[in-house]
Amino acid sequence: MKVAVVRNSVDSRVLNQFGQACPETYGQQTVDNVVHGLSNGGHRVALFEGDAVLLEKLRGFLFPEAGVENGIVFNMSYGIQGECRYTHVPAMLEMAGIAYTGSSPLGHALALDKVITKILIRDAGLPTPKWMVAESPDQDPGDLRFPLIVKPRHESTSYGLQLVRSREELGDAVLSVVTQYDQEALVEEYIDGREVCVGLLGNESLECLPLVELDFGGRELGAFTWEDKMHKRP
């Protein structure tokens, strides 16, 4: 099978700059591992940028004959810019009628907005820490109990995540998020305890992958940070 691996390694292949630039990208080693793994599995693999000319390039690789589909996209694209950048490549592929791996545009859009995600979780009857959305550093936290977690509303990979224990620290953290990421801050009560990751694979029928518990080694902040995810801790 032909497999087009789509990723973002540059942020300049757009018609115009618009909104927040994406700070995320997969490392080259990770991309190479995926390409080599697929190639070793007997697939014909090519690497593409998830940019403004993606569909035209995919046409030549996946559709050498008009109307005859001959492959799939392995989506590793974070998007280039904007509030809903994760949705861009999946939406382009759906519009063009190209099969792809990973979440749908709707799934990405809901997950990238942490407030909407929390509302959906709450409305499904599942517990989630109390929260508020902060637009300015002097906003009153009301009845939220310290310590609190502060993070950008629309980022992932734990960008901007901070643990605060006072009103002064809260104001500084909110100001940092609003200034650096140009968006609202999500402020949540910090829940101390064990953290377990559960991976799900599939669409209509889901396979639950083995559980993975994170070991924080007794440190003060029991949460998976950007430094952890990027392997920046000693």
Contacts in CASP RR format, 6 or more apart in sequence:
PFRMAT RR
TARGET T0000
AUTHOR 0000-0000-0000
METHOD contacts of the structure
MODEL  1
MKVAVVRNSVDSRVLNQFGQACPETYGQQTVDNVVHGLSNGGHRVALFEG
DAVLLEKLRGFLFPEAGVENGIVFNMSYGIQGECRYTHVPAMLEMAGIAY
TGSSPLGHALALDKVITKILIRDAGLPTPKWMVAESPDQDPGDLRFPLIV
KPRHESTSYGLQLVRSREELGDAVLSVVTQYDQEALVEEYIDGREVCVGL
LGNESLECLPLVELDFGGRELGAFTWEDKMHKRP
1 43 0 8 1.000
1 44 0 8 1.000
1 70 0 8 1.000
1 71 0 8 1.000
1 72 0 8 1.000
2 43 0 8 1.000
2 44 0 8 1.000
2 45 0 8 1.000
2 46 0 8 1.000
2 61 0 8 1.000
2 62 0 8 1.000
2 70 0 8 1.000
2 71 0 8 1.000
2 72 0 8 1.000
3 38 0 8 1.000
3 43 0 8 1.000
3 44 0 8 1.000
3 45 0 8 1.000
3 46 0 8 1.000
3 71 0 8 1.000
3 72 0 8 1.000
3 73 0 8 1.000
3 74 0 8 1.000
4 45 0 8 1.000
4 46 0 8 1.000
4 47 0 8 1.000
4 48 0 8 1.000
4 58 0 8 1.000
4 61 0 8 1.000
4 62 0 8 1.000
4 71 0 8 1.000
4 72 0 8 1.000
4 73 0 8 1.000
4 74 0 8 1.000
5 31 0 8 1.000
5 34 0 8 1.000
5 35 0 8 1.000
5 38 0 8 1.000
5 45 0 8 1.000
5 46 0 8 1.000
5 47 0 8 1.000
5 48 0 8 1.000
5 73 0 8 1.000
5 74 0 8 1.000
5 76 0 8 1.000
6 48 0 8 1.000
6 49 0 8 1.000
6 50 0 8 1.000
6 54 0 8 1.000
6 73 0 8 1.000
6 74 0 8 1.000
6 75 0 8 1.000
6 76 0 8 1.000
6 77 0 8 1.000
6 89 0 8 1.000
7 25 0 8 1.000
7 26 0 8 1.000
7 31 0 8 1.000
7 47 0 8 1.000
7 48 0 8 1.000
7 49 0 8 1.000
7 50 0 8 1.000
7 76 0 8 1.000
7 77 0 8 1.000
8 22 0 8 1.000
8 25 0 8 1.000
8 49 0 8 1.000
8 50 0 8 1.000
8 51 0 8 1.000
8 77 0 8 1.000
8 78 0 8 1.000
8 79 0 8 1.000
8 80 0 8 1.000
9 25 0 8 1.000
9 28 0 8 1.000
9 31 0 8 1.000
9 49 0 8 1.000
10 49 0 8 1.000
10 51 0 8 1.000
11 21 0 8 1.000
11 22 0 8 1.000
11 80 0 8 1.000
11 81 0 8 1.000
13 49 0 8 1.000
13 50 0 8 1.000
13 51 0 8 1.000
13 52 0 8 1.000
13 53 0 8 1.000
13 80 0 8 1.000
14 51 0 8 1.000
14 52 0 8 1.000
14 80 0 8 1.000
14 81 0 8 1.000
15 52 0 8 1.000
17 81 0 8 1.000
18 81 0 8 1.000
18 82 0 8 1.000
19 81 0 8 1.000
19 82 0 8 1.000
19 83 0 8 1.000
19 182 0 8 1.000
20 81 0 8 1.000
20 82 0 8 1.000
20 83 0 8 1.000
20 154 0 8 1.000
20 181 0 8 1.000
20 182 0 8 1.000
20 183 0 8 1.000
21 80 0 8 1.000
21 81 0 8 1.000
21 82 0 8 1.000
22 78 0 8 1.000
22 79 0 8 1.000
22 80 0 8 1.000
22 81 0 8 1.000
22 82 0 8 1.000
22 85 0 8 1.000
23 155 0 8 1.000
23 159 0 8 1.000
24 78 0 8 1.000
24 156 0 8 1.000
24 157 0 8 1.000
25 78 0 8 1.000
26 76 0 8 1.000
26 78 0 8 1.000
31 47 0 8 1.000
31 76 0 8 1.000
34 74 0 8 1.000
34 76 0 8 1.000
35 45 0 8 1.000
35 47 0 8 1.000
38 45 0 8 1.000
38 74 0 8 1.000
39 45 0 8 1.000
46 61 0 8 1.000
48 54 0 8 1.000
48 57 0 8 1.000
48 58 0 8 1.000
48 61 0 8 1.000
50 77 0 8 1.000
50 79 0 8 1.000
50 80 0 8 1.000
50 88 0 8 1.000
50 89 0 8 1.000
51 80 0 8 1.000
54 89 0 8 1.000
54 92 0 8 1.000
55 92 0 8 1.000
55 96 0 8 1.000
58 73 0 8 1.000
58 96 0 8 1.000
58 98 0 8 1.000
62 69 0 8 1.000
62 70 0 8 1.000
62 71 0 8 1.000
62 73 0 8 1.000
62 98 0 8 1.000
63 69 0 8 1.000
63 70 0 8 1.000
64 70 0 8 1.000
69 97 0 8 1.000
69 98 0 8 1.000
69 99 0 8 1.000
71 99 0 8 1.000
72 98 0 8 1.000
72 99 0 8 1.000
72 100 0 8 1.000
72 101 0 8 1.000
73 89 0 8 1.000
73 93 0 8 1.000
73 98 0 8 1.000
73 99 0 8 1.000
73 100 0 8 1.000
73 101 0 8 1.000
74 100 0 8 1.000
74 101 0 8 1.000
75 89 0 8 1.000
75 90 0 8 1.000
75 93 0 8 1.000
75 100 0 8 1.000
75 101 0 8 1.000
75 102 0 8 1.000
77 88 0 8 1.000
77 89 0 8 1.000
78 85 0 8 1.000
78 86 0 8 1.000
79 85 0 8 1.000
79 86 0 8 1.000
79 88 0 8 1.000
79 89 0 8 1.000
80 88 0 8 1.000
83 112 0 8 1.000
83 154 0 8 1.000
83 183 0 8 1.000
84 108 0 8 1.000
84 109 0 8 1.000
84 112 0 8 1.000
86 103 0 8 1.000
86 108 0 8 1.000
86 109 0 8 1.000
86 111 0 8 1.000
86 112 0 8 1.000
87 105 0 8 1.000
87 106 0 8 1.000
87 108 0 8 1.000
87 109 0 8 1.000
87 112 0 8 1.000
89 100 0 8 1.000
90 100 0 8 1.000
90 102 0 8 1.000
90 103 0 8 1.000
90 104 0 8 1.000
90 105 0 8 1.000
90 108 0 8 1.000
91 105 0 8 1.000
93 99 0 8 1.000
93 100 0 8 1.000
94 104 0 8 1.000
94 105 0 8 1.000
103 111 0 8 1.000
110 116 0 8 1.000
110 117 0 8 1.000
110 120 0 8 1.000
111 117 0 8 1.000
112 154 0 8 1.000
112 156 0 8 1.000
113 153 0 8 1.000
113 154 0 8 1.000
114 151 0 8 1.000
114 153 0 8 1.000
114 154 0 8 1.000
114 186 0 8 1.000
115 131 0 8 1.000
115 133 0 8 1.000
115 153 0 8 1.000
115 186 0 8 1.000
118 128 0 8 1.000
118 131 0 8 1.000
118 186 0 8 1.000
121 128 0 8 1.000
122 128 0 8 1.000
129 149 0 8 1.000
129 188 0 8 1.000
129 189 0 8 1.000
129 190 0 8 1.000
129 191 0 8 1.000
130 143 0 8 1.000
130 144 0 8 1.000
130 145 0 8 1.000
130 188 0 8 1.000
130 189 0 8 1.000
131 144 0 8 1.000
131 186 0 8 1.000
131 187 0 8 1.000
131 188 0 8 1.000
131 189 0 8 1.000
132 139 0 8 1.000
132 141 0 8 1.000
132 142 0 8 1.000
132 144 0 8 1.000
132 187 0 8 1.000
133 153 0 8 1.000
133 184 0 8 1.000
133 185 0 8 1.000
133 186 0 8 1.000
133 187 0 8 1.000
134 150 0 8 1.000
134 174 0 8 1.000
134 177 0 8 1.000
134 178 0 8 1.000
134 184 0 8 1.000
134 185 0 8 1.000
134 186 0 8 1.000
134 187 0 8 1.000
135 178 0 8 1.000
135 184 0 8 1.000
135 185 0 8 1.000
136 174 0 8 1.000
136 178 0 8 1.000
137 170 0 8 1.000
137 171 0 8 1.000
137 172 0 8 1.000
137 174 0 8 1.000
137 175 0 8 1.000
137 178 0 8 1.000
138 171 0 8 1.000
139 174 0 8 1.000
141 148 0 8 1.000
141 167 0 8 1.000
141 170 0 8 1.000
141 187 0 8 1.000
144 187 0 8 1.000
144 188 0 8 1.000
144 189 0 8 1.000
145 189 0 8 1.000
146 164 0 8 1.000
146 165 0 8 1.000
146 166 0 8 1.000
146 170 0 8 1.000
147 163 0 8 1.000
147 164 0 8 1.000
147 165 0 8 1.000
147 190 0 8 1.000
148 163 0 8 1.000
148 164 0 8 1.000
148 165 0 8 1.000
148 170 0 8 1.000
148 187 0 8 1.000
148 188 0 8 1.000
148 189 0 8 1.000
148 190 0 8 1.000
149 161 0 8 1.000
149 162 0 8 1.000
149 163 0 8 1.000
149 164 0 8 1.000
149 187 0 8 1.000
149 188 0 8 1.000
149 189 0 8 1.000
149 190 0 8 1.000
149 223 0 8 1.000
150 160 0 8 1.000
150 161 0 8 1.000
150 162 0 8 1.000
150 163 0 8 1.000
150 164 0 8 1.000
150 170 0 8 1.000
150 173 0 8 1.000
150 174 0 8 1.000
150 177 0 8 1.000
150 185 0 8 1.000
150 186 0 8 1.000
150 187 0 8 1.000
151 158 0 8 1.000
151 159 0 8 1.000
151 160 0 8 1.000
151 161 0 8 1.000
151 162 0 8 1.000
151 177 0 8 1.000
151 185 0 8 1.000
151 186 0 8 1.000
152 159 0 8 1.000
152 160 0 8 1.000
152 177 0 8 1.000
152 181 0 8 1.000
152 183 0 8 1.000
152 184 0 8 1.000
152 185 0 8 1.000
152 186 0 8 1.000
153 183 0 8 1.000
153 184 0 8 1.000
153 185 0 8 1.000
153 186 0 8 1.000
154 181 0 8 1.000
154 183 0 8 1.000
155 181 0 8 1.000
155 183 0 8 1.000
157 226 0 8 1.000
157 229 0 8 1.000
157 230 0 8 1.000
158 223 0 8 1.000
158 224 0 8 1.000
158 225 0 8 1.000
158 226 0 8 1.000
158 228 0 8 1.000
158 229 0 8 1.000
159 181 0 8 1.000
159 226 0 8 1.000
160 176 0 8 1.000
160 177 0 8 1.000
160 180 0 8 1.000
160 181 0 8 1.000
160 226 0 8 1.000
161 223 0 8 1.000
161 225 0 8 1.000
161 226 0 8 1.000
162 169 0 8 1.000
162 173 0 8 1.000
162 176 0 8 1.000
163 190 0 8 1.000
163 220 0 8 1.000
163 221 0 8 1.000
163 223 0 8 1.000
164 170 0 8 1.000
164 171 0 8 1.000
164 172 0 8 1.000
164 173 0 8 1.000
170 187 0 8 1.000
173 185 0 8 1.000
174 185 0 8 1.000
174 187 0 8 1.000
177 183 0 8 1.000
177 184 0 8 1.000
177 185 0 8 1.000
178 184 0 8 1.000
178 185 0 8 1.000
192 222 0 8 1.000
193 222 0 8 1.000
194 213 0 8 1.000
195 213 0 8 1.000
195 214 0 8 1.000
195 216 0 8 1.000
195 222 0 8 1.000
195 223 0 8 1.000
195 224 0 8 1.000
196 211 0 8 1.000
196 212 0 8 1.000
196 213 0 8 1.000
196 214 0 8 1.000
197 211 0 8 1.000
197 212 0 8 1.000
197 213 0 8 1.000
197 214 0 8 1.000
198 208 0 8 1.000
198 209 0 8 1.000
198 211 0 8 1.000
198 212 0 8 1.000
199 208 0 8 1.000
199 209 0 8 1.000
200 206 0 8 1.000
200 207 0 8 1.000
200 208 0 8 1.000
200 209 0 8 1.000
201 207 0 8 1.000
201 209 0 8 1.000
214 224 0 8 1.000
216 222 0 8 1.000
216 223 0 8 1.000
226 232 0 8 1.000
227 233 0 8 1.000
END
